[in-house]
Amino acid sequence: SPPSHLDGDGDGDGTAAPREMEPQPGTSLCSPPSHPPAANDDFQFVLCEGCRQESPNLKLLTCLHTLCLDCLSENKPIGQCPVCRTVIPQASGIPDMDNLLFTSLQTRLKVYKKIVDSGSPRCSRCQGETAAVWCSECEEFLCTKCFEDHQWFFKKRSHEAKRIEDLRAESAHRFLEDTRRSCNLFCSSPGHANQGHISSIYCQKCKKPLCCSCALLDSQHAPFCDIRSETQRRQEELGTLGQKLQQKRSGFEAAYAALQDEAARLEQAQQEMRELIRQRVEQLVRLIRQEEEELLGLVEARQEQGRRELARELRRVEGVLRRMEAGERLVEKMSLYATEQEVMDMQPFIKDSLEELQRLQLPADGDRAQPGDMAECRARLQAL
């Protein structure tokens, strides 16, 4: 198994660890693995759903689709999501919520690509030697010499570092899971966030993470719970909403199929009546051709309203299904890859959107468009 901290078994001061990282005779730190990991085709979901490109400025819409600022700017006159046509509530056309998860995954995937590329990465510190180690805490590539200095400087801490050759043999999924850092939430009190005060406590009253000092000195904050417990609770809450969404989605899929069937029946009824009209009119003389066109126009008029209403309902249900798809996918990726900071920042927004989807109702059968009444048309045919 790969080393967890590369601390060694020396005298406990971290100085013995570098010896473990030294290459063995006859091996190369930058030799490619015998079975290189597959391409990152599984991570197309981190791209903008409009232009399908990487972007550092991804925004999460209330319909749970993700678009970059360029696509949103082009879409501003429309004011709707180009994927599911849900209205964008912001007047500027730019949502307030950043998709922190997808942006973070893009950055981490770039690191993984640098690792698995044929050319070995250079040391982030000396910029000269080939990197042998990746420190996930410092997010730096280190050569053997710089890693010795790194271990000495951080001998009071426990930084997790892995050999480049071990990381190169791993899949992108494993790399992203291993680089999902924990305990990186900062205190929400004014002035503390920029001073690096790490929070391990969550105030259930003000719904914010706090450092120990704020929790002890400010009596207004109560009750408390462990920040890990709160992030776990939020993940479980998203998971429960995701399961309910899956159940409700089956109902919407059935309604969508029923609407499609009804649209087909409406089209079939129209075609049958058109054929009957043509068969009868063709038996008459040229003088009643004008009557044929009037009858055809009557059929079209009877069907047009139902067709428009049915098309509108189909678009609405299709948009809901796309939102549900996006919600399920986002909940899944949050569970797999989201850091605690991302869960704390994004969970309330995602929860509100999922709950809004839960409140949507299936279209009632009585509200659906029905084929027009052909009685008048049949009477005129009989008269002919």
C-alpha positions as CSV (number, residue, x, y, z in Angstrom):
1,S,0.0,0.0,0.0
2,P,1.2,3.6,-0.7
3,P,2.8,5.4,2.3
4,S,0.4,7.6,4.2
5,H,2.7,10.2,5.7
6,L,6.2,9.0,4.6
7,D,7.4,9.8,8.2
8,G,9.7,6.8,8.5
9,D,10.5,4.9,11.6
10,G,13.5,7.0,12.8
11,D,13.7,9.0,16.0
12,G,10.2,10.6,15.4
13,D,11.4,14.0,14.2
14,G,10.6,13.4,10.6
15,T,14.2,13.3,9.4
16,A,14.2,9.6,8.5
17,A,11.3,9.9,6.0
18,P,13.4,11.1,3.0
19,R,15.4,7.8,3.0
20,E,12.1,6.0,2.2
21,M,11.6,8.2,-0.9
22,E,15.0,7.4,-2.4
23,P,14.8,5.4,-5.7
24,Q,15.9,1.8,-5.5
25,P,18.8,0.7,-7.8
26,G,17.7,0.0,-11.3
27,T,14.4,1.9,-11.0
28,S,13.4,5.3,-12.3
29,L,11.2,7.8,-10.5
30,C,9.6,8.9,-13.8
31,S,9.2,5.6,-15.5
32,P,5.7,5.2,-17.0
33,P,3.4,2.5,-15.4
34,S,2.8,-0.8,-17.2
35,H,-0.9,-0.1,-17.3
36,P,-1.5,3.7,-17.5
37,P,-4.9,5.0,-16.2
38,A,-7.7,5.5,-18.7
39,A,-8.4,9.0,-20.1
40,N,-10.6,11.3,-18.1
41,D,-13.7,10.7,-20.2
42,D,-15.7,10.0,-17.0
43,F,-15.2,13.6,-15.9
44,Q,-17.0,15.4,-18.8
45,F,-19.6,16.5,-16.2
46,V,-17.2,19.2,-14.9
47,L,-17.4,21.1,-18.2
48,C,-19.8,23.9,-19.0
49,E,-23.1,22.3,-20.2
50,G,-23.4,24.9,-22.9
51,C,-20.1,25.1,-24.7
52,R,-18.6,21.8,-23.2
53,Q,-15.4,23.6,-22.3
54,E,-13.4,24.0,-19.1
55,S,-13.9,27.3,-17.3
56,P,-12.7,28.8,-14.0
57,N,-16.0,30.7,-13.8
58,L,-18.7,28.1,-13.5
59,K,-22.1,29.1,-12.2
60,L,-24.8,26.8,-10.7
61,L,-28.3,27.7,-11.8
62,T,-31.5,27.0,-9.7
63,C,-32.3,24.2,-12.2
64,L,-29.0,22.6,-11.1
65,H,-27.4,22.9,-14.5
66,T,-23.8,24.4,-14.7
67,L,-22.8,27.1,-17.3
68,C,-19.8,29.3,-17.7
69,L,-19.9,33.1,-17.7
70,D,-19.5,33.3,-21.5
71,C,-22.5,31.1,-22.2
72,L,-24.6,33.0,-19.6
73,S,-23.7,36.3,-21.1
74,E,-24.7,35.1,-24.6
75,N,-27.9,33.7,-23.1
76,K,-28.8,36.9,-21.2
77,P,-31.5,38.2,-23.7
78,I,-33.3,34.9,-23.4
79,G,-33.3,34.8,-19.6
80,Q,-33.7,31.0,-19.5
81,C,-31.5,28.0,-19.0
82,P,-30.5,26.9,-22.5
83,V,-30.6,23.2,-21.4
84,C,-34.0,23.0,-19.7
85,R,-35.5,26.5,-20.4
86,T,-36.0,27.2,-16.7
87,V,-36.2,30.9,-16.0
88,I,-33.1,32.5,-14.5
89,P,-34.3,34.6,-11.6
90,Q,-31.4,37.1,-11.6
91,A,-32.0,40.2,-13.7
92,S,-28.3,40.1,-14.8
93,G,-28.7,36.6,-16.1
94,I,-25.7,35.6,-14.0
95,P,-26.5,33.3,-11.0
96,D,-25.0,34.0,-7.6
97,M,-23.9,30.5,-6.7
98,D,-20.5,29.3,-8.0
99,N,-20.1,25.6,-8.7
100,L,-17.2,25.2,-6.4
101,L,-17.2,21.4,-6.7
102,F,-16.7,21.4,-10.5
103,T,-14.1,24.2,-10.4
104,S,-12.1,22.3,-7.8
105,L,-12.3,19.1,-9.7
106,Q,-11.0,20.8,-12.8
107,T,-8.0,22.1,-10.9
108,R,-7.3,18.7,-9.3
109,L,-7.7,16.9,-12.7
110,K,-5.1,19.2,-14.2
111,V,-2.7,18.1,-11.5
112,Y,-3.5,14.4,-12.2
113,K,-2.9,15.0,-16.0
114,K,0.5,16.6,-15.2
115,I,1.3,13.4,-13.2
116,V,0.3,10.9,-15.8
117,D,1.8,12.7,-18.8
118,S,4.9,11.2,-20.3
119,G,7.0,14.1,-19.2
120,S,7.6,14.0,-15.4
121,P,6.7,17.2,-13.5
122,R,9.4,19.5,-12.2
123,C,9.8,20.2,-8.5
124,S,7.6,23.2,-7.5
125,R,10.3,24.6,-5.2
126,C,13.7,24.3,-6.9
127,Q,12.2,24.1,-10.4
128,G,15.2,22.1,-11.5
129,E,14.9,18.5,-10.4
130,T,12.4,16.0,-11.5
131,A,9.6,15.7,-8.8
132,A,9.5,12.4,-6.9
133,V,6.7,13.2,-4.4
134,W,3.4,15.0,-4.4
135,C,2.3,16.6,-1.1
136,S,-1.5,16.9,-1.1
137,E,-1.4,19.3,1.9
138,C,0.9,21.9,0.3
139,E,-0.3,20.9,-3.2
140,E,3.3,20.9,-4.4
141,F,5.6,18.5,-6.4
142,L,8.9,17.9,-4.6
143,C,12.2,16.4,-5.6
144,T,14.0,14.1,-3.1
145,K,16.2,17.0,-1.8
146,C,13.3,19.5,-1.4
147,F,11.2,16.7,0.2
148,E,13.9,16.3,2.9
149,D,13.7,20.1,3.6
150,H,9.9,19.9,3.5
151,Q,9.8,17.0,6.1
152,W,12.2,18.9,8.4
153,F,10.2,22.1,8.2
154,F,6.9,20.3,8.8
155,K,8.2,17.8,11.3
156,K,5.6,18.9,13.9
157,R,2.8,18.2,11.4
158,S,1.6,15.2,9.5
159,H,1.6,16.0,5.8
160,E,0.5,13.2,3.5
161,A,2.8,12.7,0.6
162,K,2.9,10.1,-2.1
163,R,5.4,9.0,-4.7
164,I,4.8,10.2,-8.2
165,E,5.2,6.7,-9.6
166,D,2.5,5.4,-7.3
167,L,0.1,8.3,-8.2
168,R,0.8,7.7,-11.9
169,A,-0.5,4.1,-11.5
170,E,-3.7,5.2,-9.9
171,S,-7.0,6.1,-11.6
172,A,-8.3,9.7,-11.8
173,H,-11.2,8.6,-9.5
174,R,-8.8,7.4,-6.8
175,F,-6.6,10.6,-7.1
176,L,-9.6,12.9,-6.7
177,E,-10.9,10.9,-3.7
178,D,-7.5,11.0,-2.0
179,T,-7.1,14.7,-2.6
180,R,-10.4,15.5,-1.0
181,R,-9.0,17.3,2.0
182,S,-10.9,17.5,5.3
183,C,-10.7,20.0,8.2
184,N,-10.0,22.9,5.9
185,L,-13.0,25.0,7.0
186,F,-12.2,28.5,8.3
187,C,-14.0,30.4,11.1
188,S,-16.9,32.5,9.8
189,S,-16.3,35.3,12.3
190,P,-15.3,38.6,10.8
191,G,-11.5,38.9,10.6
192,H,-10.9,35.3,11.4
193,A,-11.3,33.8,8.0
194,N,-8.3,35.7,6.6
195,Q,-6.2,34.9,9.6
196,G,-6.4,31.1,9.1
197,H,-8.4,30.2,12.1
198,I,-9.5,26.6,11.5
199,S,-13.0,25.8,12.7
200,S,-13.9,22.4,14.1
201,I,-17.2,23.6,15.7
202,Y,-20.6,24.3,14.1
203,C,-23.1,26.6,15.6
204,Q,-26.6,25.3,15.0
205,K,-28.1,28.6,15.9
206,C,-26.4,30.9,13.4
207,K,-25.6,28.0,11.0
208,K,-21.9,28.9,10.7
209,P,-18.5,27.2,11.4
210,L,-16.6,28.6,14.3
211,C,-13.1,28.3,15.8
212,C,-12.7,27.2,19.4
213,S,-12.0,30.8,20.6
214,C,-15.3,32.2,19.2
215,A,-17.2,29.3,20.6
216,L,-15.8,29.8,24.1
217,L,-15.9,33.6,24.3
218,D,-19.2,34.4,22.6
219,S,-22.1,33.2,24.7
220,Q,-24.6,33.9,21.8
221,H,-23.4,30.9,19.9
222,A,-25.3,27.7,21.0
223,P,-25.9,24.9,20.7
224,F,-22.8,23.4,19.1
225,C,-21.9,20.3,17.2
226,D,-18.8,18.8,15.6
227,I,-18.2,20.2,12.1
228,R,-17.7,16.7,10.8
229,S,-21.0,15.7,12.1
230,E,-22.7,18.7,10.4
231,T,-21.1,18.0,7.0
232,Q,-22.0,14.3,7.3
233,R,-25.6,15.3,8.2
234,R,-25.7,17.6,5.2
235,Q,-24.4,14.9,2.9
236,E,-27.0,12.5,4.2
237,E,-29.7,15.1,3.7
238,L,-28.7,15.5,0.1
239,G,-28.6,11.7,-0.3
240,T,-32.1,11.4,1.1
241,L,-33.4,14.2,-1.2
242,G,-31.6,12.5,-4.1
243,Q,-33.4,9.2,-3.4
244,K,-36.8,11.0,-3.2
245,L,-36.0,12.7,-6.5
246,Q,-35.3,9.4,-8.1
247,Q,-38.7,8.1,-7.0
248,K,-40.5,11.3,-8.2
249,R,-38.7,11.2,-11.5
250,S,-40.2,7.9,-12.4
251,G,-43.7,9.6,-12.2
252,F,-42.6,12.4,-14.4
253,E,-41.1,9.9,-16.9
254,A,-44.4,8.1,-17.0
255,A,-46.2,11.4,-17.5
256,Y,-43.8,12.4,-20.3
257,A,-44.4,9.0,-22.1
258,A,-48.2,9.5,-21.7
259,L,-48.0,12.9,-23.2
260,Q,-45.9,11.6,-26.1
261,D,-48.5,8.8,-26.7
262,E,-51.3,11.4,-26.5
263,A,-49.5,13.6,-29.0
264,A,-49.2,10.6,-31.4
265,R,-52.9,9.8,-31.0
266,L,-53.7,13.4,-31.7
267,E,-51.6,13.4,-34.8
268,Q,-53.1,10.0,-35.9
269,A,-56.6,11.4,-35.5
270,Q,-55.8,14.4,-37.6
271,Q,-54.3,12.3,-40.3
272,E,-57.2,9.9,-40.4
273,M,-59.7,12.8,-40.7
274,R,-57.6,14.4,-43.5
275,E,-57.6,11.1,-45.4
276,L,-61.3,10.7,-45.0
277,I,-61.9,14.2,-46.2
278,R,-59.7,13.6,-49.3
279,Q,-61.4,10.3,-50.2
280,R,-64.9,11.9,-50.1
281,V,-63.9,15.1,-51.9
282,E,-62.1,13.3,-54.7
283,Q,-65.5,11.7,-55.6
284,L,-67.1,15.1,-56.2
285,V,-66.7,17.4,-59.1
286,R,-64.3,20.2,-59.5
287,L,-67.0,22.7,-58.4
288,I,-66.8,21.6,-54.8
289,R,-63.0,21.7,-54.5
290,Q,-63.3,24.9,-52.5
291,E,-65.4,23.0,-50.0
292,E,-62.5,20.5,-49.6
293,E,-60.2,23.3,-48.6
294,E,-62.6,24.7,-46.1
295,L,-63.0,21.4,-44.5
296,L,-59.3,20.9,-44.2
297,G,-59.0,24.3,-42.7
298,L,-61.7,23.4,-40.1
299,V,-59.7,20.3,-39.1
300,E,-56.5,22.3,-38.7
301,A,-58.3,24.9,-36.6
302,R,-59.8,22.2,-34.3
303,Q,-56.5,20.6,-33.7
304,E,-54.2,23.7,-33.5
305,Q,-55.1,24.7,-30.0
306,G,-54.7,21.1,-28.6
307,R,-51.4,20.8,-30.4
308,R,-50.0,24.0,-28.9
309,E,-51.1,23.2,-25.4
310,L,-49.7,19.7,-25.6
311,A,-46.4,20.9,-27.0
312,R,-46.1,23.4,-24.2
313,E,-46.8,20.7,-21.6
314,L,-44.2,18.4,-23.2
315,R,-41.6,21.2,-23.0
316,R,-42.4,21.8,-19.4
317,V,-42.1,18.2,-18.3
318,E,-39.0,17.7,-20.4
319,G,-37.4,20.7,-18.6
320,V,-38.3,19.2,-15.2
321,L,-36.8,15.9,-16.2
322,R,-33.5,17.6,-17.2
323,R,-33.5,19.5,-13.9
324,M,-34.0,16.2,-12.0
325,E,-31.2,14.6,-14.0
326,A,-28.9,17.4,-13.1
327,G,-29.9,17.2,-9.5
328,E,-29.2,13.5,-9.2
329,R,-25.8,13.9,-10.9
330,L,-24.8,16.8,-8.7
331,V,-25.8,15.0,-5.5
332,E,-23.8,12.0,-6.6
333,K,-20.7,14.0,-7.4
334,M,-21.0,16.0,-4.1
335,S,-21.0,12.7,-2.2
336,L,-18.0,11.4,-4.1
337,Y,-15.7,14.4,-4.4
338,A,-16.9,17.4,-2.5
339,T,-14.7,18.8,0.3
340,E,-16.2,19.9,3.6
341,Q,-15.8,23.6,2.5
342,E,-17.7,22.8,-0.7
343,V,-20.5,21.0,1.2
344,M,-20.9,23.9,3.6
345,D,-21.0,26.5,0.8
346,M,-23.1,24.7,-1.7
347,Q,-25.5,22.4,0.2
348,P,-28.1,25.0,1.2
349,F,-28.4,26.2,-2.4
350,I,-28.7,22.6,-3.8
351,K,-31.1,21.7,-1.0
352,D,-33.4,24.6,-1.9
353,S,-33.4,23.6,-5.6
354,L,-34.1,19.9,-4.8
355,E,-36.9,20.8,-2.5
356,E,-38.4,23.0,-5.2
357,L,-38.3,20.0,-7.5
358,Q,-40.1,18.0,-4.8
359,R,-42.9,20.5,-4.8
360,L,-43.6,20.1,-8.5
361,Q,-46.8,18.3,-9.3
362,L,-47.5,16.0,-12.2
363,P,-49.9,17.4,-14.9
364,A,-53.5,16.3,-14.2
365,D,-55.2,14.1,-16.8
366,G,-58.1,16.5,-17.0
367,D,-55.8,19.4,-17.9
368,R,-54.4,17.8,-21.0
369,A,-55.5,18.9,-24.5
370,Q,-58.1,16.8,-26.2
371,P,-58.6,16.3,-29.9
372,G,-61.1,18.8,-31.4
373,D,-64.8,17.9,-32.0
374,M,-65.2,16.7,-35.6
375,A,-69.1,16.6,-35.5
376,E,-69.5,19.8,-37.6
377,C,-67.0,18.5,-40.1
378,R,-68.8,15.1,-40.4
379,A,-72.1,16.8,-40.9
380,R,-70.9,18.9,-43.8
381,L,-69.4,15.8,-45.4
382,Q,-72.7,14.0,-45.1
383,A,-74.4,17.0,-46.7
384,L,-72.0,16.8,-49.6
